[in-house]
């Protein structure tokens, strides 16, 4: 399976093989078997010289761990999704180029005819004035349309801030690029609602792109009781640091746990800043990892007996002169 000739559909067949077969991909301790990291089931799909490079991309190999079927399946699904997105992006780019080709095919012959007539001396001053007046009329009628088309061409082929399946943020709303055309782009919201944006309008807006972003940061804010000691906060930081090291395949080691402020003289507002080993293109996976981290933080707080207590409320009962209720 050559890399330059591998299609998304071939990768899908490969994923199906991994999903349905019982593969055993392990790193053997025997010196003779140490370099044999792929079974006969995978031989038709990988060249022997590419095995090392491929397996380094699968999580677990960098730490010298065994490569499990789950890790291999997840990696193959990611590769398949990326190739599928690339195929869709190339298809939409081809569509946009074809639309531009049809547009230029109608303009260029007219320009060539006028140039030929000028060179041959057929056009007189009166004819040129007539053509110029007609051009001015066309510009007056379709000036805004021509401007929109020109801005859309620059946006799609020069700026090109996203591709198909990229997760973007526009006007504070997260959307996934579903289709790109010469004049419009179609987005999908979280509820699968389609939003059509003119490219000329998108050219005037700031656009965030999760897919092209590096590993992205996140934060969790929480509150602890004012009676929490400095030693407890220190122990909290140490346990969080230990957890991030143990889960190094998901989290970057750089993090920060800070006390932000006091509130109502009964609690301290704290914040935990951390960095994923991924961007937020796959928002479901991001939310799942963040949820696991919140649960782990909850467990740590419980182990250290760090709690938060509400201020006592004083209640006063005032008699309204009503007769007592019958017993």
VMD Tcl script that draws the C-alpha trace (Angstrom):
set ca {
  {0.00 0.00 0.00}
  {1.86 3.03 -1.25}
  {1.39 6.22 0.71}
  {0.87 8.43 -2.31}
  {-1.77 6.10 -3.78}
  {-3.73 5.32 -0.62}
  {-7.30 6.60 -0.72}
  {-9.74 7.17 2.10}
  {-11.74 4.14 1.02}
  {-8.66 1.89 1.15}
  {-7.99 3.15 4.65}
  {-11.61 2.30 5.56}
  {-11.05 -1.28 4.43}
  {-7.93 -1.35 6.58}
  {-9.94 -0.07 9.57}
  {-12.54 -2.81 9.00}
  {-9.79 -5.44 9.01}
  {-8.46 -4.13 12.33}
  {-11.96 -3.93 13.81}
  {-13.01 -7.47 12.88}
  {-9.77 -9.43 13.21}
  {-8.02 -10.61 16.34}
  {-4.64 -8.98 16.05}
  {-1.79 -9.39 18.49}
  {0.64 -6.53 18.09}
  {3.31 -6.69 20.76}
  {6.93 -5.84 21.28}
  {8.78 -9.07 22.03}
  {11.70 -9.16 24.41}
  {13.60 -11.66 22.26}
  {16.33 -9.98 20.22}
  {15.37 -11.93 17.13}
  {11.76 -10.84 17.42}
  {12.41 -7.30 18.69}
  {12.26 -5.73 15.27}
  {9.24 -7.73 14.17}
  {6.46 -5.34 15.19}
  {3.80 -6.23 12.73}
  {1.85 -9.45 12.23}
  {0.97 -11.23 9.04}
  {-2.45 -9.54 9.08}
  {-0.77 -6.17 8.51}
  {1.86 -7.25 5.99}
  {-0.30 -6.43 2.92}
  {-0.79 -2.85 4.13}
  {2.71 -1.75 5.17}
  {6.06 -1.77 3.45}
  {8.74 -3.22 5.70}
  {10.85 -0.05 5.56}
  {7.88 2.08 6.67}
  {7.00 0.01 9.75}
  {9.24 1.93 12.16}
  {7.94 5.32 11.06}
  {4.33 4.18 11.22}
  {4.56 2.62 14.66}
  {6.19 5.69 16.15}
  {2.98 7.55 15.36}
  {0.87 5.15 17.41}
  {0.58 6.14 21.06}
  {2.45 3.92 23.48}
  {5.43 3.21 21.25}
  {7.24 6.40 22.24}
  {7.19 5.27 25.90}
  {8.35 1.78 24.97}
  {5.00 0.21 25.84}
  {3.20 -2.53 23.98}
  {0.93 -1.35 21.21}
  {-2.59 -2.48 21.92}
  {-5.38 -3.11 19.48}
  {-7.39 -0.17 20.86}
  {-4.51 2.25 20.27}
  {-3.95 0.95 16.74}
  {-7.66 1.14 15.93}
  {-7.88 4.73 17.23}
  {-4.87 5.76 15.16}
  {-6.28 4.15 12.02}
  {-9.63 5.90 12.51}
  {-7.86 9.24 12.85}
  {-5.89 8.60 9.67}
  {-9.04 7.58 7.83}
  {-10.94 10.67 8.99}
  {-8.09 12.95 7.95}
  {-7.87 11.33 4.51}
  {-11.64 11.55 4.09}
  {-11.55 15.24 5.03}
  {-8.70 15.79 2.57}
  {-10.67 14.07 -0.22}
  {-13.72 16.27 0.49}
  {-11.53 19.38 0.57}
  {-9.94 18.54 -2.78}
  {-13.38 17.88 -4.25}
  {-14.70 21.27 -3.12}
  {-11.52 23.02 -4.31}
  {-12.00 21.41 -7.70}
  {-15.62 22.63 -7.76}
  {-14.53 26.19 -6.94}
  {-11.86 26.09 -9.65}
  {-14.41 24.86 -12.19}
  {-16.74 27.74 -11.29}
  {-13.88 30.19 -11.69}
  {-12.97 28.57 -15.01}
  {-16.53 29.00 -16.33}
  {-16.52 32.62 -15.21}
  {-13.19 33.39 -16.87}
  {-14.21 31.48 -20.02}
  {-16.96 34.03 -20.59}
  {-14.78 37.10 -19.95}
  {-11.48 36.22 -21.61}
  {-12.88 35.70 -25.18}
  {-14.48 39.15 -25.07}
  {-11.18 40.73 -24.02}
  {-9.32 38.82 -26.75}
  {-11.80 39.94 -29.43}
  {-11.53 43.59 -28.40}
  {-7.72 43.39 -28.33}
  {-7.61 41.80 -31.80}
  {-9.90 44.46 -33.23}
  {-7.71 47.18 -31.73}
  {-4.57 45.64 -33.22}
  {-6.19 45.28 -36.63}
  {-7.41 48.89 -36.52}
  {-11.01 47.91 -37.09}
  {-12.32 49.76 -34.03}
  {-12.93 53.45 -34.64}
  {-13.26 56.17 -32.04}
  {-17.04 56.09 -32.22}
  {-17.09 52.32 -31.70}
  {-14.72 52.62 -28.74}
  {-16.90 55.29 -27.18}
  {-19.94 53.07 -27.64}
  {-18.21 50.07 -26.06}
  {-16.94 52.24 -23.21}
  {-20.42 53.57 -22.50}
  {-21.78 50.02 -22.45}
  {-19.01 48.92 -20.10}
  {-19.79 51.81 -17.77}
  {-23.43 50.77 -17.79}
  {-22.48 47.17 -16.95}
  {-20.17 48.34 -14.16}
  {-22.92 50.56 -12.75}
  {-25.41 47.68 -12.78}
  {-23.16 44.83 -11.65}
  {-20.39 46.67 -9.80}
  {-21.29 45.26 -6.39}
  {-21.60 41.77 -7.85}
  {-18.16 41.98 -9.46}
  {-16.71 43.27 -6.21}
  {-18.29 40.38 -4.29}
  {-16.95 37.83 -6.78}
  {-13.45 39.31 -6.61}
  {-13.45 39.31 -2.79}
  {-14.72 35.71 -2.76}
  {-11.93 34.62 -5.13}
  {-9.29 36.24 -2.92}
  {-10.83 34.64 0.19}
  {-11.02 31.12 -1.23}
  {-7.74 30.92 -3.14}
  {-5.45 33.37 -1.30}
  {-6.59 33.70 2.32}
  {-8.03 30.16 2.57}
  {-8.52 30.12 6.37}
  {-10.11 26.66 6.55}
  {-10.77 23.41 4.72}
  {-13.69 21.00 4.71}
  {-14.34 19.38 8.14}
  {-12.34 22.04 10.01}
  {-13.97 23.16 13.26}
  {-14.13 26.96 13.25}
  {-15.41 29.74 15.51}
  {-17.25 32.58 13.78}
  {-19.04 35.28 15.77}
  {-18.54 33.19 18.90}
  {-20.31 30.14 17.43}
  {-18.55 26.82 16.83}
  {-19.27 25.32 13.42}
  {-17.79 22.65 11.17}
  {-17.07 23.43 7.51}
  {-19.35 21.20 5.44}
  {-18.91 22.57 1.90}
  {-16.84 25.24 0.17}
  {-17.93 26.95 -3.05}
  {-16.62 29.95 -4.92}
  {-19.19 32.39 -3.52}
  {-20.50 30.67 -0.38}
  {-19.39 28.32 2.40}
  {-21.74 25.93 4.17}
  {-21.25 25.28 7.91}
  {-22.83 22.73 10.24}
  {-23.76 23.72 13.79}
  {-23.76 21.28 16.71}
  {-27.41 20.40 16.01}
  {-26.66 19.74 12.30}
  {-28.28 23.00 11.21}
  {-26.73 24.25 7.96}
  {-25.58 27.87 7.85}
  {-24.75 29.50 4.52}
  {-22.16 32.30 4.68}
  {-21.18 34.44 1.66}
  {-17.40 34.30 1.30}
  {-17.29 38.07 0.87}
  {-18.84 38.39 4.35}
  {-16.45 35.82 5.86}
  {-13.54 37.85 4.52}
  {-14.47 40.66 6.93}
  {-14.77 38.45 10.04}
  {-12.13 37.00 12.40}
  {-12.18 33.22 12.09}
  {-10.82 30.76 14.64}
  {-9.67 27.37 13.32}
  {-9.31 24.52 15.82}
  {-7.88 22.05 13.30}
  {-4.91 24.27 12.45}
  {-4.25 25.15 16.08}
  {-1.48 23.51 18.13}
  {-2.09 21.76 21.46}
  {-4.69 23.91 23.18}
  {-5.03 25.04 26.77}
  {-7.99 24.70 29.10}
  {-8.95 25.65 32.65}
  {-11.09 24.52 35.58}
  {-12.26 26.98 38.22}
  {-13.37 25.88 41.67}
  {-13.75 27.21 45.22}
  {-12.41 25.91 48.54}
  {-13.18 26.88 52.10}
  {-11.27 29.76 53.66}
  {-10.07 27.35 56.37}
  {-8.06 25.34 53.84}
  {-4.44 25.35 54.95}
  {-1.38 26.16 52.90}
  {-0.16 22.57 53.35}
  {-3.40 21.24 51.87}
  {-3.05 23.51 48.85}
  {0.56 22.39 48.45}
  {-0.49 18.74 48.62}
  {-3.21 19.47 46.05}
  {-0.64 20.85 43.61}
  {1.63 17.83 44.12}
  {-1.18 15.33 43.49}
  {-2.30 17.18 40.36}
  {1.28 17.21 39.06}
  {1.60 13.47 39.76}
  {-1.62 12.71 37.89}
  {-0.55 14.72 34.84}
  {2.76 12.82 34.72}
  {0.97 9.47 34.95}
  {-1.38 10.53 32.13}
  {1.32 12.09 29.98}
  {-0.22 10.73 26.76}
  {-3.19 13.06 27.29}
  {-1.76 16.14 29.06}
  {1.22 18.41 28.70}
  {3.35 18.64 31.87}
  {3.09 22.43 32.02}
  {0.25 23.48 34.30}
  {-0.63 26.01 36.95}
  {-2.80 25.95 40.09}
  {-3.42 29.45 41.45}
  {-5.54 31.19 44.07}
  {-7.44 33.89 42.23}
  {-9.38 35.74 44.91}
  {-11.29 35.72 48.19}
  {-15.07 35.81 48.11}
  {-17.40 36.73 51.00}
  {-14.58 36.02 53.49}
  {-15.58 32.35 53.50}
  {-14.07 30.86 50.33}
  {-11.08 31.10 48.03}
  {-11.52 31.04 44.28}
  {-8.92 28.82 42.61}
  {-8.11 27.96 39.01}
  {-6.34 25.02 37.40}
  {-4.77 25.80 34.01}
  {-3.56 22.90 31.85}
  {-2.82 21.97 28.23}
  {-4.22 19.06 26.25}
  {-2.03 17.00 23.93}
  {-4.48 17.77 21.16}
  {-6.41 20.68 19.74}
  {-10.18 20.97 19.99}
  {-11.00 19.75 16.48}
  {-12.54 16.64 18.05}
  {-14.68 18.41 20.63}
  {-16.29 15.21 21.92}
  {-12.88 13.78 22.84}
  {-11.90 17.10 24.42}
  {-15.02 17.10 26.60}
  {-14.48 13.47 27.59}
  {-10.88 14.13 28.67}
  {-11.89 17.26 30.55}
  {-14.66 15.37 32.32}
  {-12.20 12.67 33.45}
  {-9.85 15.36 34.74}
  {-12.64 17.05 36.72}
  {-13.58 13.73 38.32}
  {-9.95 13.10 39.21}
  {-9.72 16.58 40.74}
  {-12.84 15.82 42.77}
  {-11.23 12.61 44.05}
  {-8.07 14.49 45.02}
  {-10.06 17.11 46.92}
  {-11.95 14.40 48.78}
  {-8.72 12.57 49.70}
  {-7.23 15.79 51.09}
  {-10.47 16.67 52.92}
  {-10.68 19.99 51.13}
  {-14.26 21.18 51.24}
  {-16.36 24.28 50.99}
  {-18.89 25.33 53.65}
  {-21.64 27.85 53.16}
  {-21.87 30.76 55.58}
  {-24.47 30.15 58.29}
  {-27.74 31.92 57.63}
  {-29.63 33.61 60.42}
  {-33.38 33.10 60.31}
  {-35.84 35.15 62.36}
  {-39.46 34.11 62.88}
  {-41.80 37.06 63.48}
  {-45.32 36.50 64.69}
  {-48.02 38.12 62.58}
  {-50.74 38.02 65.26}
  {-52.49 35.08 63.62}
  {-54.37 32.56 65.78}
  {-52.53 29.31 66.43}
  {-53.34 26.41 64.19}
  {-55.70 23.81 65.64}
  {-54.12 20.60 66.80}
}
mol new
graphics top color blue
foreach p $ca { graphics top sphere $p radius 0.5 }
foreach p [lrange $ca 0 end-1] q [lrange $ca 1 end] { graphics top cylinder $p $q radius 0.2 }
display resetview
